[in-house]
Amino acid sequence: MEYIDYYKVLGVDRSADTKTIKKAYKKLARQYHPDLHPDDNDAKHKFQQINEAHTVLSDPEKREKYDKYGKDWEHAEAFEEAARQQQSRSRASSQRSGGANYSEFQGEDFSDFFNSMFGGSGGFGSFRQSSGRFRGQDLRAELTLDLKDIYRTQKQTININGKSIRLTIPAGVEEGQEIKIRGYGGPGVNGGPAGDLFIKFHLVNNGPFQRDGNDLHLKKEISLYTAVLGGPVFVETFDGSKVKLAVKPGTQNGTKVKLSGKGFPKYKKEGEFGDLILTFQVTIPTKLTSEEKALFENLEKLHRK
């Protein structure tokens, strides 16, 4: 496995705190997002590395293992368990023979030691034959999606550690929601099963609709004349369809209207949707002509009587 310096990928110091790491990740994720570089394989690869780096460095436990074991961090649990077993065997052997315990592994490079135990020859390589099978490390990745990407169930292919994974993303997933894909984590040790892959969704929204659970909120501008006199307005919903509404005479600025079933799809509830909440914003006319101004003045006089 090729060593990747995750600190270098995110452009942060090894002493960077979680807030700094998250800030660097968000900046780079926006810069290299595949939607902005659809035909750029280098950008896609960079985006993948950025996600991997953030997944590891934003998790205190994973970061500690990465700082300690480098490229072998995914096998840290298996490594430590195997080391404990080997030390126990060596201590027992030492006690039987009355000799010194030579298996404290002082000063030995972790990668070299790991290889000697699980894949190398000589040294403690024979231990590999008698050690137990260890499950692979679980992996975590983050997938950034636009709100429009999760309005309908879709399939998407992502690349994790060189593997292409075809995902079905259900409509209506939430910010921070995780899904598990069995067997797509780190490889097992000594024939053990592979770990699982956990994918967390991060949602961005660049449109006029604001999501609140299954409901959507939208600000709708109406003219002063429509607000005063009432009349029809057309509203474009999230799916692009248009709905005709009748605005009541005397509608106040900030009045809310609910359109049932025109909101966001409910997660794994086919055909069920939240509501669309409209907030009317009355626009005040500017640059009035002298005739228009006179009419408003007359209206004010009538209103005072």
Number of C-alpha atoms within 10 A of each C-alpha: 6 6 8 13 14 22 17 12 19 24 14 15 11 12 8 12 12 14 10 14 20 14 12 17 23 14 11 17 19 13 13 19 17 19 11 12 13 10 10 11 11 11 17 20 16 17 21 24 19 24 24 20 22 26 20 21 24 17 12 11 10 17 19 14 19 19 12 13 18 18 18 18 20 22 21 20 15 22 21 12 14 20 18 13 15 18 17 14 14 17 19 13 14 15 12 9 9 10 10 11 15 11 15 13 11 7 6 10 10 16 14 11 18 23 16 18 23 20 15 15 12 10 11 16 17 15 16 19 10 9 16 16 14 21 21 25 23 19 22 21 19 19 14 17 16 14 22 15 15 19 19 16 16 12 11 9 11 14 12 19 13 9 10 10 13 11 12 11 16 18 21 21 24 19 15 12 12 17 13 15 14 12 15 20 23 19 20 18 21 18 12 13 17 19 21 20 21 18 18 19 19 17 18 13 12 9 11 12 19 16 16 13 16 20 22 22 18 20 15 18 17 20 16 18 15 19 21 15 13 17 14 12 15 11 16 12 16 18 12 8 9 11 12 10 13 11 18 14 13 13 19 14 15 14 11 16 13 15 16 12 15 21 26 25 25 20 18 12 11 12 8 14 18 18 18 24 21 20 17 21 19 20 14 9 9 6 7 10 9 9 9 11 12 12 12 13 12 12 11 11 10 9 8 7 5
